[in-house]
Amino acid sequence: MKNQFYHILFLTLSFASCKKLVDAGAPKTLSVSSATFSDKNSATAALLGIYNSLTGFQTVNYSTLPGLSSDELVSWSSPVSRYYTNSLNSTVNDDFWGPYYNYIYQANNLIAHVQVSTGIAEADKTALIADATFLRAFFHFYLVNFFGDIPYITTPDYTINSQVVRESVMDSVYPHIVSDLLFAQAHLPEAYPGDERVRANKAVATAMLARVYLYMGKWAEAEAAATAIIDNPDYILEDLGNVFLSTSQEAIWQLSANHSFYNNAYEAFLYVLRAVPSRTGARVSLSDYLYNAFEDGDTRKTAWTGTYTPDNSIYYHYCNKYSNKEQTGSIEYSTVMRLAEQYLIRGEARAQQGKVERAMEDVDAIRARAGLDPLTAGMSQADVLQAILHERQVELFVEWGHRWLDLKRTNTIDAVMPAVCAAKGGDWKSEWQLYPIPVRQLSADPKMTQQQNPGY
């Protein structure tokens, strides 16, 4: 994925972007870009263009912005980030809705063209469509968690997409996501395409299913999907220093650096502090809420965080999961999904089913890697679930918004965020747990004009 051609191709495919809710390009014909999908190689290049769109600064945004919304990160930009002050509004916020629906459009466009292509073998068609279907489900997952009820888009046809409505989270959107992931799981290859873990395979779809089932409260299904990954010998819990390497065997899905300026994960350049965070340099630091959440002796604190001290009285803590700021060699890749999450998914799913001791075994596997003692024997179900939420906080911090989404799905956000907002100088409002839909997107669809989220 190092070839810059993929980046150029992505820009070409994105020329129509998101002028409407989802800009479908040519509404009733596939002829405009059919040459792009005339054979396996060109269609694969188009698919890689979607993957490439997730790298670099975009990937950091997807971890940073929800991290600022929650109790993970502190903003040092000027002006201070609206995500940090929980003061988003519908006129200036389009960090997710427009870009994610653009990626969904590209996935749907690929699916539609590949289905009718005469130059691609049927087996290759199936694999390409499964890969794009996985990406479609992945982007919808984040949209539904950031915005609540959303349209689930499965076609590039503008005549359809310009009239979509918001669909129920649990009754419609999540079932669509599961359906797409089950299709992807059934038709993606067992092995990763290529030598790296930078594209979806069957395990990636299975791991995503485990996460989605957990969010849906389908505990048995979440346990089974997570177990399939945990039992897969291709994945192991790495030493803390190896977790985010490009060669990590804990990684289920990574994104290669794949950009001109940095050969390693962009997270190192944004998060690791070598100077006082500011508007012109690194703009975030770890909050005291997160930094102080680690137990004594937790080696994740020493391995995955750092402290910049410009003098003896000022301290800035930072995320050090990605530490290689050098521009030579591809050592670290941005990690989207990894094995540790699957242990915590299975532990939570087991605890919710009353399998408390089995749940504790999963949590203890993560704690042992961090140098911590096992959980106390005889803990109640409620105590184990609270311990799992804590482990997710200190294990998955600043990774794709886990903390923000965990606070919402576990209904603990209204207990946590008032004190966090008060420390920032404001008051918490429960409706802020959903982001506002950009007004320009609402105005583009007559059926969604009056469907803004409450509080905006």
Buried (B, 14 or more C-beta within 10 A) or exposed (E): BEEEEBBEBBEEBBEBBBEBBBBBBBEEEBEEBBEBBBBBEBBBBBBBBBBBBBBBEBBBBBBBBBBBBBBBBBBBBEEBBBBBBBEBEBEEBBBBBBBBBBBBBBBBBBBBBBEEBEBBEEEBBBBBBBBBBBBBBBBBBBBBBBBBBBBBBBBBBBEBBBEBEBBEBEEBBBBBBBBBBBBBBEBBEEEBBEEBBBBBBBBBBBBBBBBBBBBBEBBEBBBBBBBBBBEBEBBEBBEBEBBBBBBBBBBBBBBBBBBEEBBBBBBBBBBBBEEEBEEEEBBBBBBEBBBEBBBEEBBBBEBBBBEBEEEEEEEBBBBBBBBBEEEEEBBBBBBBBBBBBBBBBBBBBBBBBEBBEBBBBBBBBBBEBBBBEEBEEEBEBEBBBBBBBBBBBBBBBBBBBBBBBBBBBBEEBEEBBBEBBEEBEBEBBEEBBBBBBBBBBBEBBEBBEEEBBEEB
